[in-house]
Amino acid sequence: MTDIPSEATTLLDQALKLHMAVITRTLPSVTGHRPWIYLEYGPGQYVTPHADGIAPDPLTRPRQIAAATVTLTDVDDTGGAFYVETTGSDAVWTTDEAPAGSGYAQGMRFAHEGTDMSSPWFRTMPRTRWSVAPAPGTLVVFGSQLVHGTEPVLASRVRKFLTLFVSE
């Protein structure tokens, strides 16, 4: 849902502004964020593991380079914990490096299209899952090339806001 009351987006924007110095210390190319989106998941619903990639095109600006969520419910009670997955496999990455002058560090590569459960290579790739159950109101920030998802909701509903960080 993108039609969020202005009081809610104002509060979210103010909180984000207070933490932007910490965010840009880790993600120095962040220059702003897209409008907030409201998400809600019910019992049995979840987000399958995937990497968003740098969108819409990693070589043009603005670049969508990270995301952030603020969960409103206690996932210890409902399920639906957020996770990231890591791997030592090169299968995630393209073989081509970002061209010189594109604004990326030398040797930077990008996540393949289809870095999700629709790809046989992804389904069989060894991964380690790291879960987090943040307290309600906690901001969770993660890079667009990081494989992530959510555990299934077990009871009630998981409610959260999401925004996408950009580099312009």
Beta strands, then each sheet from edge to edge (+ up, - down):
strand 1: 32-33
strand 2: 37-41
strand 3: 63-71
strand 4: 82-86
strand 5: 128-132
strand 6: 139-143
strand 7: 147-150
strand 8: 158-167
sheet 1: 1+ 8- 2+
sheet 2: 1+ 8- 3+ 6-
sheet 3: 5+ 4- 7+
end
